[in-house]
Amino acid sequence: MISVGSLFRRQPSPLIGLDISASAVKLVELNQDGQGEWVLERCATEPLDADWIVDGNIEKFDEVADALRRLLKKSGTRAKNTALALPYSAVITKRIILPGSLSEQELEVQVESEASQYIPFPLDEVSLDFCVVGANAKNPSDVDVLLAATRKERVEERNNLAVLVGLNPVVMDVESYASRLAAGRWIAKLPNAGAGELIALVKVGARNVSLQIVRDDEVLHDSEQAFGGAQLTQMIARHYGVTVEEAELKKRTGDLPADYPQAVLQSFVGSLAQDIGRALQFFYTSTPYHSVQHVVLFGGTAGVAGLAEAVQAQTGVQAHVLNPFEGMKLSTGVLQSRLKQDASMYLTACGLAMRRFLS
């Protein structure tokens, strides 16, 4: 087998989830009490400059490493084992059907053979992994297998970053998989655990809006478009005549003039809601589906005032800003007041941290 990694495997504890995005690095550490209830031990974030990570590639390695050191110090964690993730755009995924009678070794051989059909570069340059999803719906004697592959250099880049700051990378996941894992706690609380319902998971990041449509354990649609929190920063800079760096600082600290909600934020929220609405319309026109039952917002820009209401008005679908820590116990070092505003940005890191207990 070619470099079978740990995309889908349970890893030793303790474990921190580390989400490295375009605008910030985010850390979450979870535990479970004696009753199996989730406990948030710690979470923290450290901002990154705009040109340090571009299109998922770490362009300023030393600067990101320094930010990560600050994050670790800020969080107070002593854990070394780390779960990381690659952006969805860096990973090729394919759901394939294989005979259920195959042994694990035979599965590995067959997956490698199948992978060569879908991967546009030499297999010796690939980190490849797979997991058996379950019995095939049409033929129970077969199994559905999820294959994931990425260039080794993308895995090594993040692993090397973790090692440089004294961490031990033990899980390399995919950002969208980790987000879905964490969102599963919220979905499980829906009537009938959301069975059969179409749920739109919308990540609103610094530069992109990502849309996943999920139903039960199946991903029906995945897309991404260029619009995010960076546009809000630029609008602040233009309107108030400040630099982009000053605008970003004002946005993060909330140090903005009294007219900001009407003069800048309202226009941004309206444009963002329209973009999300268009993304959903594209899903409707390109698939047999004509509606979703829920829109779930998360990411660093998801919590801006009025976005959920604007998305609901634009789409006609109930919209909700997801707090991945809802229902969790909080350790003494976690400030609940900060979580109310910032929690949605931690969804991916939370899903990574959950890999300590869930495969």
Secondary structure, DSSP 8 states (H G I E B T S, - for coil): ---B--TT----SS-EEEEE-SSEEEEEEEEE-TTS-EEEEEEEEEE--TTTEETTEES-HHHHHHHHHHHHHHHT----EEEEEE-GGG-EEEEEEEETT--HHHHHHHHHHHHHHH-SS-GGGEEEEEEEEEE-SS-TTEEEEEEEEEEHHHHHHHHHHHHHTT-EEEEEEEHHHHHHHHHHHHHHTSGGGGTT-EEEEEEE-SS-EEEEEEETTEEEEEEEES-SHHHHHHHHHHHHT--HHHHHHHHHHT---TTHIIIIIHHHHHHHHHHHHHHHHHHHHHSS----SEEEEESTTTTSTTHHHHHHHHHSS-EEE--TTTT-EE-TT--HHHHHHHGGGGHHHHHHHHTTT--
